Amino acid sequence: PNIDCLGLADNELGNAGVSALSRGLAHSFCGLKRLNLSGNGCDSNVARSVGSMLRYNKSLVDLNLSFNDIADNGASSIARALTRNSTLRRLEMRRAGLTCQGAREFGAHLPKMRGLRELILSRNNVLYDGGAAILNGLRGNVNLEYLLLEERMSQSIAREIAQFIRLNKAGRRAFRDGNRLDSALWPSIYSRFTDESDIVYFFVKEKPEVIVTENKEAMAVRATSC
């Protein structure tokens, strides 16, 4: 039988051990779903192997690389790989040696990430510039529903990030999909709401026929009056 969950935290596997494991998981028929590799003394070199694995693996949904010195170069490799992976749902990289540059790499690739739902980057030296880069990427990402960053994040950036996360949870992807509601209707819909714009997304996601029907009826009334 396939192994569903593999916990290898704090085992001193090093680059060689994790790279060998990554090569073994770089197959579409692998059944492993959850992998914990935190605290294994790895550095940025191992991220290339992990990134290559993510390009081919179709089963892994949860990956923990925390407490390894992945650093900015490693973050770049993993972020790029996630643009070609649609199955990983949760990535945890606590205290992984990331700085603002590493956050910029994730921010630059976030709009192309289709599978990831949870991203944990706390206890890294991301600060203001890194948070701003993540926020910029999040504006183009409609799938991420949980994001944990450095505790010293700017409050204004943190608030805006929280708002985009709320909208993603409420179904913001419906607009990108383009098969639930004509985007031309959005200004009319939004004008009816003030602060709770995530309510709009809820209706688009759960009850699109209500909005579409109402809009068609309004158009019919205008046409009749003409």
Summary of the structure (lengths in Angstrom):
residues: 226
radius of gyration: 20.7
end to end distance: 69.4
largest distance: 76.5
contacts: 736
relative contact order: 0.08
helix: 52%
strand: 9%
